[in-house]
Amino acid sequence: MIREESISVIIPTYNEAGNLKALIPLIKAEKNPKILEIIVVDAQSSDQTKKVAENFGVKFFSSKNRSRAHQMNLGAKHAKGSIFYFVHADTRPVKGFARDINENVLKSKLAGCYRYSFDSPHFLLKINAWFTRFNGIFAGGGDQTLYITRSLFEKLEGFNEKYTIMEDFDLIRRIRKISSFHIIPKEIIVSARKYEVNGWLRVQLANSLVFTLFY
């Protein structure tokens, strides 16, 4: 039986001051003693990301490399928890996420993510979100957040920093080779900003190209 463990929440950022003002209080509001720390790893932001993180009293590290893979590895290097929970700044975890994660780890589900829904009523985005309930090759993108035990993460040697994108899918592909991957049947909230700025079709085409090249 795997014992209940402490959680390090790791947030990679670049110019995310506004989102941190909403995300950090949401995590702190959990008041769960299993949430050991919140770590922000920033890639030389030009906004007030550092100041916001420091004002909330969370751990802050600066990365010279603007790469999520590098930033998340750096956060894990400094983390003290036995479970890492990687969260993008523009996502909003569900209430009780620490309990969810620990319950899964106690069942030997050592890595996984959530489903998600967008903060937009657009029907095409509702279709996109609906597919996040399936645990297939498209499951586990960073927007779904990712939990993984320290031991498994270290066994896999973390994120592969040769990837500037798709680092999350690469890690999950490697997880599946030696363990299992799980989707918690609850929905976190994800920002629709990239679709609102670039358009649904353009983002879908870009995603399709990236997935094709990756696989």
Solvent accessible surface area in square Angstrom, and as a share of the most:
residue,aa,sasa,rsa
1,M,210,0.94
2,I,56,0.28
3,R,170,0.62
4,E,74,0.33
5,E,24,0.11
6,S,31,0.20
7,I,0,0.00
8,S,0,0.00
9,V,0,0.00
10,I,0,0.00
11,I,0,0.00
12,P,10,0.06
13,T,5,0.03
14,Y,78,0.29
15,N,57,0.29
16,E,20,0.09
17,A,11,0.08
18,G,55,0.52
19,N,30,0.15
20,L,0,0.00
21,K,122,0.52
22,A,49,0.38
23,L,0,0.00
24,I,0,0.00
25,P,50,0.32
26,L,71,0.35
27,I,2,0.01
28,K,91,0.38
29,A,63,0.49
30,E,34,0.15
31,K,176,0.74
32,N,39,0.20
33,P,124,0.78
34,K,62,0.26
35,I,29,0.15
36,L,91,0.45
37,E,17,0.08
38,I,14,0.07
39,I,0,0.00
40,V,0,0.00
41,V,0,0.00
42,D,5,0.03
43,A,1,0.01
44,Q,102,0.46
45,S,26,0.17
46,S,100,0.65
47,D,54,0.28
48,Q,102,0.46
49,T,0,0.00
50,K,108,0.46
51,K,116,0.49
52,V,9,0.05
53,A,0,0.00
54,E,95,0.42
55,N,112,0.57
56,F,66,0.27
57,G,64,0.62
58,V,17,0.10
59,K,74,0.31
60,F,39,0.16
61,F,53,0.22
62,S,65,0.42
63,S,2,0.01
64,K,195,0.83
65,N,68,0.35
66,R,161,0.59
67,S,12,0.07
68,R,88,0.32
69,A,0,0.00
70,H,49,0.22
71,Q,5,0.02
72,M,5,0.02
73,N,29,0.15
74,L,35,0.17
75,G,0,0.00
76,A,7,0.05
77,K,160,0.68
78,H,74,0.33
79,A,7,0.05
80,K,146,0.62
81,G,0,0.00
82,S,35,0.23
83,I,0,0.00
84,F,2,0.01
85,Y,1,0.00
86,F,6,0.02
87,V,0,0.00
88,H,23,0.10
89,A,3,0.02
90,D,20,0.10
91,T,0,0.00
92,R,56,0.20
93,P,7,0.05
94,V,25,0.14
95,K,174,0.74
96,G,4,0.04
97,F,3,0.01
98,A,0,0.00
99,R,128,0.47
100,D,8,0.04
101,I,0,0.00
102,N,3,0.02
103,E,80,0.36
104,N,23,0.12
105,V,0,0.00
106,L,59,0.29
107,K,140,0.59
108,S,66,0.43
109,K,64,0.27
110,L,38,0.19
111,A,0,0.00
112,G,0,0.00
113,C,1,0.01
114,Y,1,0.00
115,R,57,0.21
116,Y,28,0.11
117,S,28,0.18
118,F,20,0.08
119,D,88,0.45
120,S,22,0.14
121,P,115,0.72
122,H,80,0.36
123,F,135,0.56
124,L,44,0.22
125,L,5,0.03
126,K,123,0.52
127,I,85,0.43
128,N,26,0.13
129,A,12,0.09
130,W,124,0.44
131,F,118,0.49
132,T,14,0.08
133,R,83,0.30
134,F,100,0.42
135,N,69,0.35
136,G,37,0.35
137,I,107,0.54
138,F,126,0.53
139,A,3,0.02
140,G,1,0.01
141,G,12,0.12
142,G,13,0.12
143,D,29,0.15
144,Q,5,0.02
145,T,1,0.00
146,L,7,0.04
147,Y,1,0.00
148,I,0,0.00
149,T,10,0.06
150,R,64,0.23
151,S,78,0.50
152,L,9,0.05
153,F,10,0.04
154,E,96,0.43
155,K,146,0.62
156,L,21,0.10
157,E,152,0.68
158,G,3,0.03
159,F,6,0.02
160,N,53,0.27
161,E,80,0.36
162,K,152,0.64
163,Y,43,0.16
164,T,107,0.62
165,I,93,0.47
166,M,18,0.08
167,E,1,0.00
168,D,11,0.06
169,F,21,0.09
170,D,7,0.04
171,L,0,0.00
172,I,5,0.02
173,R,89,0.32
174,R,53,0.19
175,I,0,0.00
176,R,92,0.33
177,K,154,0.65
178,I,86,0.44
179,S,39,0.25
180,S,49,0.32
181,F,6,0.03
182,H,44,0.20
183,I,29,0.14
184,I,7,0.04
185,P,94,0.59
186,K,83,0.35
187,E,80,0.36
188,I,1,0.00
189,I,73,0.37
190,V,2,0.01
191,S,21,0.13
192,A,1,0.01
193,R,101,0.37
194,K,85,0.36
195,Y,17,0.06
196,E,123,0.55
197,V,122,0.70
198,N,62,0.32
199,G,31,0.30
200,W,72,0.25
201,L,112,0.56
202,R,165,0.60
203,V,13,0.07
204,Q,47,0.21
205,L,111,0.55
206,A,50,0.39
207,N,53,0.27
208,S,65,0.42
209,L,108,0.54
210,V,37,0.21
211,F,39,0.16
212,T,101,0.59
213,L,135,0.67
214,F,29,0.12
215,Y,112,0.43
